[in-house]
Each structure stands twice: as C-alpha cells, then as structure tokens.
Amino acid sequence: PGPGVYVISGNVHPGFVSKTTQGYQMGPKTQYDQVISCFRFDLRGKTLLYAGDTPKWPIQMVGDPLEIIPLSSPSALTKIGEFPVEVRFQGKPLADAVVHATYAGFSDQPATFAQTLKTDEHGTARIDLVEGGDWFISVTHDIPYPDPTVCDTQKYNATLTFHVK
C-alpha cells in the first residue's frame, strides 16, 4: 500500500446481557426467570493509521450502525486545534449525542475524559485537541429494543482512536 490514511475497524460480536435476581447472565430475558432488565450490545471501534503524506481526507464511512467519522484530515492534526467529527446512526447524522474524548495520560481513573460534549443538529462535534499523542473518542446511543418480551434496550457504542503529532 502507498501513502494515505488507513482505517482499521473491528467489533465485539453483538449479544444480550440480562440482569436477574441471581446476577448478570449472557442472553435475552426470555432465557431466564426473575429478570430485572436486559440490554443487547453492539460495540464497534476503529482507528486511523497514517502512511507518508496524506494531503487529502475524504469522509469515509465503514457502515457501522453507530459511527464516528472524521471531518478533517488526520495528517493536518496538531496538538492545538479543533478536530470536527460527525456521529451517524443508521447512516444519518445523530443530533444531541454525548461525545467523550480524551488522550493518553490525561487521567489514570477509569471513565474519566478530557472533554464531554454533544453533537449539534447536524451530528457534528468539535474536539479541542489540546495535547499531542494518542486520542480516544467514544459515543454511546441507546434505543428501545424492538421486542420488549425479548429485551429492553439496544445499546450501541462506537469508538475512534488516532494519533496527534
């Protein structure tokens, strides 16, 4: 392969988690007695890798149900500046999505982020890149599960990681 930006994506096989009076169980609530709640998860992640000069960055979608799409060239990233991303759900911009962003070394506490913001009406969020190094962006979106006799909620999570020079 030649110079450019490469996207590597992966996912955890989607599945169900039911909270019962006996604890958490893997599977829909139809498999257990005394179910308190149930969610189906869909976890996806992608990372950006750069090779050589990358002067142009087209918007690229992988096609995940929930996706974070960079709107500017990763090769132009510097440690000070704005990095716009678009959050899409089922291929459409997702307004009011909560976006968490952080960089390596920000905190040693779990689930602690350097920034938490919401997408605008066009599904766009603007991350303020205040440090160089490895960055992590995460978005979660929950909707009701289509059949409430099987499960209560469908939870989607998408992440994007990249390096800032």
JOZI-V976370 format. One record per backbone hydrogen bond with DSSP energy under -1.0 kcal/mol. NH is the residue of the N-H (numbers start at 1). CO is the residue of the C=O. Records with the same first field share a line. If there is no record, write none. Layout:
NH=CO / CO
This chain:
4=51
6=49
8=47
10=45
12=43
15=41
17=39
18=25
19=37
20=23
21=34
23=20
25=18
27=16
29=150
31=28
32=29
36=19
37=19
39=17
40=153
41=15
42=155
44=157
45=10
46=159
47=8
48=161
49=6
51=4
67=88
69=86
71=84
76=73
77=74
81=129
83=127
85=125
86=69
87=123
88=67
89=92
90=65
92=89
94=87
96=119
99=117
100=138
101=115
102=136
104=134
106=103
115=101
117=99
119=97
120=124
123=120
125=85
127=83
129=81
130=128
133=164
135=162
136=102
137=160
138=100
139=158
141=156
143=154
145=152
150=147
151=147
153=38
154=143
155=40
156=141
157=42
158=139
159=44
160=137
161=46
162=135
164=133
